[in-house]
């Protein structure tokens, strides 16, 4: 799944937005260009961290999943994409 934000956000602003929605502070792995704005976002709940490769192939600015693996950190940095790990359960149990 992926989408486009109404207005671009910084990595810190987007992390705050995730925290507001999920009531959980995400782990944010920024690309080497940490100032890169986020306009397009992909996500896969739970243990979907390995889909970061697909998100990068689609040219997305950021990717969210529940879990992180050590390789996810390096993948995010190498592929110039923001990555947010927001908790396995939290990303699967969103309540409005």
C-alpha distances in whole Angstrom, upper triangle without the diagonal:
4,7,11,13,17,19,18,19,21,19,22,21,17,18,21,18,16,20,21,18,18,21,21,21,19,20,19,20,20,21,24,24,23,24,21,19,16,14,11,9,6,6,7,10,13,14,11,13,14,10,12,13,11,9,13,13,11,13,11,13,12,10,10,11,14,16,18,20,23,21,18,21,22,19,18,21,22,19,19,16,16,15,15,16,16,17,17,18,17,13,14,17,16,18,19
4,7,10,13,15,15,16,18,17,20,18,15,17,19,16,15,19,20,17,18,21,21,21,18,19,18,18,19,19,22,22,21,21,18,16,12,11,7,5,4,6,9,12,16,16,13,14,15,11,12,13,11,8,11,12,10,11,8,10,10,9,10,12,15,18,19,21,23,22,18,20,22,18,17,20,20,17,17,14,14,14,14,16,16,18,18,20,18,15,16,18,17,20,20
4,7,10,12,12,14,16,16,19,17,14,16,18,15,15,18,19,16,18,21,21,21,19,20,19,20,19,19,23,22,21,20,17,15,11,9,6,5,6,9,12,15,18,20,17,17,18,15,15,16,14,11,14,15,11,12,9,10,10,10,12,14,18,20,21,24,26,24,21,22,24,21,18,21,22,19,18,15,15,15,15,17,18,20,20,22,20,16,18,20,17,20,19
4,7,8,9,11,14,15,17,15,13,16,17,14,15,19,18,17,19,22,22,21,20,21,19,20,19,19,22,20,19,18,15,12,9,6,4,6,9,12,15,18,21,22,19,20,21,18,16,18,16,13,15,16,13,12,9,10,10,12,13,17,20,22,23,25,27,26,22,23,24,22,19,21,22,19,17,15,14,16,16,19,19,22,23,24,22,19,21,22,19,21,20
4,5,6,8,12,13,15,12,10,14,14,12,13,16,16,15,17,20,20,20,18,20,18,19,18,19,22,20,18,17,14,11,8,5,6,8,11,13,17,18,22,23,21,21,23,20,18,20,19,15,17,19,16,14,11,11,11,13,14,17,20,23,23,26,28,27,23,23,25,23,20,22,23,20,18,15,14,16,16,19,18,22,23,24,21,18,21,22,19,20,19
4,7,9,13,15,17,13,12,16,16,13,15,18,17,16,19,22,22,22,21,23,21,22,21,22,24,22,20,18,16,13,11,8,10,11,15,17,20,22,25,27,25,25,26,23,22,24,22,19,20,22,19,17,15,14,14,16,17,21,23,26,27,30,31,31,27,27,29,27,23,25,27,24,21,19,18,19,19,22,21,25,26,27,24,21,24,24,21,22,20
4,6,10,13,14,11,11,15,15,13,15,18,17,17,20,22,22,21,20,22,19,21,19,20,22,19,18,15,14,10,9,7,10,12,16,18,22,23,26,28,25,25,27,24,22,24,23,19,20,22,19,17,15,13,14,17,18,21,24,26,27,29,31,30,26,26,27,26,22,23,25,23,20,17,16,18,18,22,21,25,27,28,25,23,25,26,23,24,22
4,7,10,12,9,9,13,14,12,14,17,17,17,20,22,21,20,19,20,17,18,15,16,18,15,14,12,10,6,5,5,8,11,14,17,21,22,25,26,24,23,25,22,20,22,21,17,18,20,18,15,12,10,11,14,16,20,22,24,24,27,28,27,23,23,24,22,19,20,22,19,16,14,13,16,16,20,20,24,26,27,24,22,25,26,23,25,23
4,7,8,6,6,9,10,10,12,14,15,15,18,19,18,17,15,16,14,15,13,14,17,14,12,10,9,6,5,7,10,11,15,16,20,21,24,25,23,22,24,22,19,22,22,18,18,21,19,16,13,10,11,14,15,18,21,22,22,25,26,25,22,21,22,21,18,18,21,19,16,14,11,14,14,17,17,21,24,25,22,20,24,24,22,23,22
4,5,5,6,9,10,11,12,14,15,17,18,19,18,15,14,15,11,13,10,12,14,11,9,7,7,5,6,9,12,12,16,17,21,22,24,25,23,21,23,22,19,21,22,18,18,21,20,17,14,10,10,14,15,18,20,21,21,23,23,23,20,18,20,20,16,16,19,17,14,12,10,12,13,16,17,21,23,25,22,21,24,25,23,25,24
4,6,5,6,9,10,11,12,14,15,16,17,15,13,11,11,8,9,7,10,12,11,7,7,8,7,7,10,12,11,14,15,18,19,21,21,20,18,20,19,16,19,20,16,16,20,19,16,13,10,9,11,12,15,17,18,17,20,20,20,17,15,17,17,13,13,17,16,12,10,7,9,9,13,14,17,20,22,19,18,22,23,21,23,23
4,5,5,6,9,10,11,12,14,15,15,14,11,10,11,8,11,10,13,15,13,10,10,11,10,10,13,15,14,17,17,20,20,22,23,22,20,23,22,19,22,23,20,20,23,22,20,17,14,12,14,14,17,18,19,18,21,21,22,19,17,19,20,16,16,20,19,16,14,10,12,11,13,14,17,21,22,19,19,22,23,21,23,23
4,5,5,6,9,10,11,13,14,15,14,12,12,13,11,14,12,15,17,16,12,11,12,10,9,12,14,14,16,17,20,20,22,24,22,21,24,23,20,23,24,20,21,24,22,20,17,14,12,14,14,17,19,20,20,23,24,25,21,20,22,22,18,19,22,21,18,15,12,13,12,15,15,18,21,22,19,18,22,22,20,21,21
4,5,5,6,9,10,11,12,13,13,11,10,11,9,12,11,14,17,16,13,12,12,10,8,10,11,10,13,13,16,17,19,20,19,18,21,19,17,20,20,17,18,21,20,18,14,11,9,11,11,14,15,17,18,21,22,22,19,18,20,20,16,17,20,19,16,13,10,11,9,12,12,16,18,19,16,15,19,19,17,19,18
4,5,5,6,9,10,10,11,10,7,6,8,7,10,11,14,17,16,13,13,14,12,11,13,14,12,14,14,16,16,17,19,18,17,20,19,17,20,21,18,19,22,21,20,16,13,11,11,10,13,13,15,15,19,20,21,17,16,19,19,15,17,20,19,17,14,10,10,7,10,9,13,16,17,14,14,17,18,16,18,18
4,5,5,6,9,10,10,9,7,8,11,10,14,14,18,20,19,16,15,16,14,13,15,16,15,17,16,19,18,20,21,21,20,23,23,21,24,25,21,22,26,24,23,19,16,14,15,13,16,16,18,19,22,23,24,21,20,23,23,19,21,24,23,20,17,14,14,11,13,11,15,18,18,15,15,19,18,16,17,17
4,5,5,6,9,9,10,9,10,13,12,15,16,19,22,20,17,17,17,14,12,13,14,13,15,14,17,16,18,21,20,19,23,21,20,23,23,20,21,25,23,22,18,16,13,14,12,15,15,18,19,23,24,25,21,21,24,23,20,22,25,23,21,18,14,14,11,13,11,15,17,18,14,13,17,17,14,15,14
4,5,5,6,8,7,7,7,10,11,14,15,18,21,21,18,18,18,16,13,14,14,12,13,12,14,13,15,17,17,16,20,19,17,21,21,18,20,23,22,21,17,15,12,12,9,11,12,14,16,20,21,22,19,19,22,21,18,20,23,22,20,17,13,12,9,10,8,11,14,14,10,10,13,13,11,13,13
4,6,5,5,5,5,7,10,11,15,16,20,23,22,19,20,20,18,16,18,18,16,17,15,17,15,16,19,19,18,22,22,20,24,24,21,23,27,25,24,21,19,16,15,12,13,13,15,17,20,22,24,20,20,23,23,20,22,25,24,23,19,16,14,11,11,8,11,14,14,10,11,15,14,12,13,14
4,6,5,7,8,10,14,15,18,19,23,26,25,21,21,22,19,17,18,19,17,18,17,18,17,18,21,21,21,25,24,23,27,26,23,25,28,27,26,22,20,17,17,15,16,16,19,20,24,26,27,24,23,27,26,23,25,28,27,25,22,18,17,14,14,12,14,17,16,12,13,16,14,12,12,11
4,6,8,10,11,15,16,19,20,23,26,26,23,23,22,20,17,18,18,15,16,14,16,14,16,19,19,20,23,22,21,25,25,22,24,27,25,25,21,20,17,16,13,14,14,17,19,23,26,27,23,23,27,26,23,25,28,27,25,21,18,17,13,14,11,13,15,14,10,10,12,11,8,9,8
4,5,8,9,13,15,18,20,23,26,26,23,24,23,21,19,20,19,16,16,14,14,12,13,16,17,18,21,21,20,24,24,21,24,27,25,25,22,20,17,15,12,12,11,14,17,21,23,25,21,22,25,25,22,25,28,26,25,21,18,16,12,12,8,9,11,10,6,7,10,9,7,8,9
4,7,9,13,15,19,21,24,27,27,24,24,25,23,21,22,22,19,20,17,18,15,16,19,20,20,24,24,23,27,27,24,27,30,29,28,24,23,19,18,15,15,13,16,18,22,24,26,23,23,27,26,24,26,29,28,27,23,20,18,14,13,10,11,13,12,8,10,13,11,10,10,11
4,6,10,12,16,18,22,25,25,21,23,23,22,20,21,21,18,18,16,17,14,14,16,18,17,21,21,21,24,25,23,25,28,27,27,23,21,18,16,13,13,11,13,15,19,21,23,20,20,23,23,21,23,26,26,24,21,17,15,11,10,7,8,11,11,7,10,13,12,11,13,14
4,7,9,13,15,19,21,22,18,20,20,19,18,20,20,17,18,16,17,15,15,17,18,17,21,21,20,23,24,22,23,27,26,25,22,19,16,15,12,13,12,13,14,17,19,21,18,17,21,21,19,20,24,23,22,19,15,13,10,9,7,9,13,13,10,12,15,15,14,16,17
4,6,10,12,15,19,19,16,18,18,17,15,18,18,15,15,13,14,13,13,14,15,13,17,17,16,19,21,18,19,23,23,22,18,16,13,12,9,10,9,10,11,14,16,17,14,14,17,18,15,17,20,20,18,15,12,9,6,5,4,7,11,12,10,10,14,15,14,17,18
4,7,10,13,16,17,14,17,17,17,16,19,18,16,16,14,15,14,14,14,15,12,16,17,15,18,20,18,18,22,22,21,18,16,13,12,10,10,10,9,9,12,13,14,12,10,14,15,13,14,17,18,16,14,11,8,5,5,6,9,12,14,13,13,16,18,17,20,22
4,6,10,12,13,10,13,13,14,13,16,16,14,14,14,15,16,16,16,15,13,16,16,13,17,18,16,16,20,20,18,16,13,10,10,9,11,12,12,10,13,13,14,11,9,13,13,10,11,15,15,13,11,7,6,5,7,9,12,15,17,15,15,18,20,19,22,23
4,7,9,11,9,12,12,14,13,16,16,14,15,15,16,17,17,16,15,12,14,15,12,14,17,15,14,18,19,17,15,12,10,10,10,12,13,12,10,12,11,12,9,6,9,10,7,8,11,12,10,9,6,5,6,8,11,14,17,20,18,17,20,23,22,25,26
4,7,7,5,9,9,11,11,14,15,14,15,16,18,19,20,19,18,15,16,17,13,15,17,15,13,17,18,15,13,10,9,11,12,14,16,16,13,15,14,14,11,9,10,11,7,7,10,11,8,7,5,6,9,12,14,17,20,23,21,20,23,25,24,27,28
4,5,5,9,8,11,11,14,15,14,15,17,19,21,22,21,19,15,16,16,13,14,16,14,12,15,16,13,12,10,9,11,14,16,18,18,15,16,15,14,11,9,9,9,6,4,7,8,5,5,6,8,11,14,17,20,22,25,24,22,25,28,27,30,31
4,6,9,9,12,14,17,18,18,19,21,23,25,25,24,22,19,19,20,16,16,19,17,14,17,19,16,15,13,13,15,18,20,22,21,18,18,17,16,14,11,10,11,9,6,8,9,7,9,9,12,15,18,21,23,26,29,27,26,29,31,30,33,34
4,5,6,9,12,15,16,17,19,21,23,25,27,26,24,21,21,21,17,18,20,17,15,18,18,15,14,11,13,15,18,21,23,23,20,21,20,19,17,14,14,14,11,9,11,11,7,9,9,13,15,19,21,25,27,30,28,26,30,32,30,33,33
4,5,8,10,14,15,16,18,19,22,24,25,24,23,20,21,21,17,19,20,18,16,19,19,16,15,11,12,14,16,19,21,21,19,20,19,19,16,13,14,15,11,9,12,12,9,9,8,11,13,16,19,22,25,27,25,24,27,29,28,30,31
4,6,9,13,15,16,19,21,24,25,27,27,25,22,24,23,19,21,22,19,17,20,20,17,15,11,12,16,18,21,23,24,22,23,23,22,19,17,18,18,14,13,15,15,11,11,10,13,15,19,21,24,27,29,27,25,29,30,28,31,31
4,7,10,12,13,16,18,21,23,25,25,23,20,22,20,17,18,19,16,14,17,16,13,12,8,10,13,16,19,22,23,21,23,22,21,18,16,17,16,13,12,14,12,9,9,8,12,14,18,20,24,26,28,26,24,27,29,27,30,30
4,6,9,11,14,17,20,22,25,25,23,21,22,20,17,19,19,16,15,18,16,13,11,7,9,13,15,19,22,23,22,24,24,23,20,18,19,18,15,15,17,15,11,10,9,13,14,18,19,23,25,27,25,23,26,27,25,27,27
4,6,7,11,13,17,19,22,22,20,18,20,18,15,17,17,13,13,16,14,11,8,5,6,10,12,16,19,20,20,22,23,22,18,18,19,17,14,15,17,14,11,9,8,11,12,16,17,20,22,24,22,19,22,24,22,24,24
4,7,10,13,17,19,22,23,20,20,21,18,16,18,17,13,13,16,13,11,8,6,8,11,13,17,20,22,22,24,25,24,21,20,21,19,16,17,19,16,14,11,11,13,14,18,19,22,24,25,23,20,23,24,22,24,23
4,7,10,14,17,20,21,17,17,18,15,13,15,13,10,11,13,10,8,5,5,6,9,11,15,18,20,20,22,24,22,19,19,20,18,15,17,18,15,13,10,10,12,13,16,17,21,22,23,21,18,21,23,20,23,22
4,7,10,13,16,17,14,14,15,12,11,13,12,8,10,12,10,10,6,6,5,6,8,11,14,16,17,19,21,20,16,17,19,16,13,16,17,14,13,10,9,10,10,13,14,17,18,20,18,15,17,19,17,20,20
4,7,10,13,14,11,11,12,9,8,11,9,6,9,11,9,10,7,8,6,5,6,9,12,14,15,17,19,18,14,16,18,15,13,16,17,14,14,10,10,10,10,12,13,16,16,18,16,13,15,18,16,19,20
4,6,10,11,8,9,11,8,9,12,10,8,12,14,12,13,10,11,8,5,5,6,9,11,13,15,18,17,14,16,18,15,14,17,19,16,16,13,12,10,9,10,11,12,12,14,13,9,11,14,13,17,18
4,7,8,5,7,9,7,9,12,11,10,13,15,14,16,13,15,12,8,6,5,8,10,12,14,17,17,14,16,18,16,15,19,20,18,18,15,14,12,11,10,11,11,10,12,12,8,9,13,13,16,18
4,6,6,9,11,10,12,15,14,14,17,19,18,19,17,17,14,10,8,5,5,8,11,14,18,18,15,17,20,18,17,21,22,20,21,17,16,13,11,9,9,9,7,8,9,5,6,9,10,14,16
4,6,8,11,11,13,16,16,16,19,21,21,22,19,20,16,13,10,6,4,6,10,12,16,16,14,17,20,18,18,21,23,21,22,19,17,14,12,9,9,7,4,7,8,6,6,10,11,15,18
4,6,8,9,11,14,15,15,17,19,20,21,19,20,16,13,10,7,6,5,8,9,13,13,12,15,17,16,16,19,21,20,21,18,17,13,12,10,11,9,6,10,11,10,10,13,15,19,22
4,6,6,8,11,11,11,14,15,16,18,16,17,14,10,8,5,7,7,8,10,14,13,10,14,16,14,14,17,18,17,18,15,15,12,11,10,11,11,9,12,13,10,11,15,16,20,22
4,5,6,9,10,10,12,14,15,16,14,15,12,8,8,6,7,6,6,7,10,9,7,10,12,10,10,14,15,14,15,13,12,9,9,8,11,11,10,14,14,12,14,17,18,22,24
4,5,6,8,10,11,12,14,16,15,16,13,10,11,9,11,9,9,8,11,9,7,11,12,9,11,14,14,13,15,13,14,11,12,12,14,15,14,17,18,15,16,20,21,25,27
4,5,5,6,9,10,11,13,12,14,11,8,9,9,11,11,11,12,14,12,10,13,14,11,11,15,15,13,15,12,13,11,12,12,15,16,14,18,18,15,16,20,20,24,25
4,5,5,6,9,10,11,9,11,9,6,8,9,12,11,10,11,13,10,8,10,11,8,7,11,11,9,11,8,10,8,10,11,14,16,15,19,19,16,17,21,21,24,26
4,5,5,6,9,10,10,12,11,10,12,12,15,15,13,13,14,11,9,12,11,7,8,12,10,8,11,10,12,11,14,15,18,19,19,22,22,19,21,24,24,28,29
4,5,5,6,9,9,12,11,10,12,13,16,16,15,16,17,15,12,15,15,11,11,15,14,11,13,11,13,13,15,16,19,20,19,22,22,19,20,24,23,27,28
4,5,5,7,6,8,8,7,10,11,15,16,15,16,18,15,12,14,15,11,10,13,13,10,11,8,10,10,13,14,17,19,19,21,21,17,19,22,22,25,26
4,5,5,6,8,8,8,12,14,17,17,16,16,17,14,12,13,13,9,8,11,10,6,8,7,10,10,14,16,19,21,21,24,23,20,22,25,25,28,29
4,5,8,11,12,12,15,16,20,20,19,19,20,17,15,16,15,12,12,14,12,9,11,10,13,14,17,19,22,24,24,27,26,23,24,28,27,30,31
4,6,9,11,11,14,16,20,21,20,21,22,19,17,18,18,14,14,16,15,11,12,11,14,14,17,19,21,24,23,26,25,22,23,26,25,28,29
4,7,9,11,14,17,21,21,20,21,22,19,17,17,17,14,12,14,13,9,9,9,11,13,16,19,21,24,24,27,26,22,25,27,26,29,29
4,6,7,11,14,18,19,18,20,21,19,15,16,17,14,11,13,14,10,9,7,9,11,13,16,18,21,21,24,22,19,21,24,23,26,26
4,7,11,14,17,18,17,19,20,18,15,15,16,13,10,12,13,10,8,5,6,9,11,15,17,20,21,24,22,19,22,24,23,25,26
4,7,10,14,15,14,16,17,16,13,13,14,12,9,11,13,10,9,5,4,6,8,11,13,16,18,20,18,15,18,21,19,22,23
4,7,10,12,11,14,16,14,11,12,14,11,9,12,14,11,11,7,6,5,6,9,11,13,14,17,15,13,15,18,17,20,21
4,7,9,10,13,15,15,11,13,15,13,11,14,17,15,14,11,9,6,5,6,7,10,11,13,12,9,12,14,14,17,18
4,6,8,11,14,14,11,13,16,14,13,16,18,16,17,13,11,8,7,5,6,7,7,10,10,7,9,13,13,16,19
4,7,10,14,15,12,14,17,16,15,18,20,19,20,16,14,11,8,5,5,4,4,7,7,6,8,11,12,15,18
4,7,10,12,9,11,15,14,14,17,19,18,19,16,14,11,9,5,7,6,6,9,10,9,11,14,15,19,22
4,7,8,6,8,11,11,11,14,16,16,17,14,13,9,8,6,9,9,9,13,14,13,15,18,19,22,25
4,5,5,7,10,10,11,13,15,16,17,15,15,11,12,10,13,12,12,16,17,16,18,21,22,26,28
4,5,6,7,9,11,12,13,15,16,15,15,12,13,12,15,15,16,19,20,19,21,24,25,29,31
4,5,5,6,9,10,11,12,14,14,14,12,14,13,17,17,17,21,22,20,22,25,26,30,32
4,6,5,6,9,10,10,12,11,11,8,10,10,14,14,15,19,19,17,19,23,23,27,29
4,6,5,6,9,10,11,10,10,8,10,10,14,15,17,20,20,19,22,24,25,28,30
4,5,5,6,8,10,10,11,10,13,14,18,19,20,24,24,22,25,28,28,31,33
4,6,5,6,8,8,10,9,13,14,17,19,19,23,23,21,23,26,26,30,32
4,6,5,6,5,6,6,10,12,15,17,19,22,21,19,22,25,25,28,29
4,6,5,7,8,9,12,14,18,20,22,25,24,22,25,28,28,31,32
4,6,8,11,12,15,17,21,23,24,27,27,25,27,30,30,34,35
4,6,9,10,14,17,20,22,23,26,26,23,26,29,28,32,33
4,7,10,13,16,19,22,23,27,25,23,26,29,28,31,32
4,6,10,13,16,19,20,23,22,19,22,25,24,27,28
4,7,10,13,16,18,21,19,17,20,23,21,24,25
4,7,10,13,14,17,16,14,17,20,19,22,23
4,6,9,12,14,12,11,14,17,16,19,20
4,6,8,11,10,9,12,15,14,18,20
4,7,9,7,6,10,11,11,14,17
4,6,5,6,9,10,11,14,17
4,6,6,7,9,11,14,17
4,6,5,6,9,11,15
4,5,5,6,9,12
4,6,6,10,12
4,6,9,12
4,6,10
4,7
4
